[in-house]
Amino acid sequence: MKILKKLPKSDPNLHLDLVKNGWVPMKEPKNLISVIFLSIPLMMVALMISIGVINIYSGISLSGFGFKK
């Protein structure tokens, strides 16, 4: 097993062919810090959905964990 720290280089000819056929390249963050900060809102949404599902299907309430409604 090999652990890679960088993404492999893409084929420029394949990239041009895909763009000509209507493919749009994704915009990706350049560094790890921006990835972490951009993922925080998604983590909050996932937390809210998880809490909502737990409240619907479980008899455990948030007050048992010290949260008041």
N, C-alpha and C positions, 0 to 999 in steps of 0.2 A: 504494500500500500504506500502510495506517495502522498505527502501533504503539500499542496501548492499554496503559496502565499500570494501569487499574482494570477490573474486570468490569462489564459493563453492568447496569443496574438491572433486576430481574425484575418481571414483571407480578403484582401482588398477587392479582388475581382468578384468574389461572391457577394460582398457588401454592395457593390455597384449594381449587380444584377438584381438583388433584392429590392434596392431603392427604385430601380427602373420599373419593377413589377408592382409598385405601390406600397411596399413595406415602409413603415416609419420607425426609425431607431428610437429606442426608449432613452429618456433623459435620466441619468443616474447620478447620485451624489458622488463627489470626487473623494471625500475622505470619511473616516469612520465617525468622527464627531458629528458631522452633519447628518449622517444616517441615524445616529442615536437620537438626536434632537427631532428629526422628522418622524421618527417612529413613536414618540411619546403620545401624540394625539390618538394614534391607532391603538396604543396600549390602554388608554383611558376608555375608549369606546368598547374594547373587548372586556374591560373590567366591569363597565356598566351592564353590558349584556349578560355577563356571567352572574353578577349579583341579582339581576332581574330573573334569570332562569332559576337560580337557587331559591329565591323568594317564592316563586310560583310553585315549584315542585317539592319543596322541602319544608318540614315543620320547624326548622331552625330559623330563628329570627336574628336580625342584626343586633338587637338589644342584648342578646346573649354574648356578643363579642365586645360590648361596651359602646356601641353606636346607638344613638337615640333618634327616633324618627320625628 
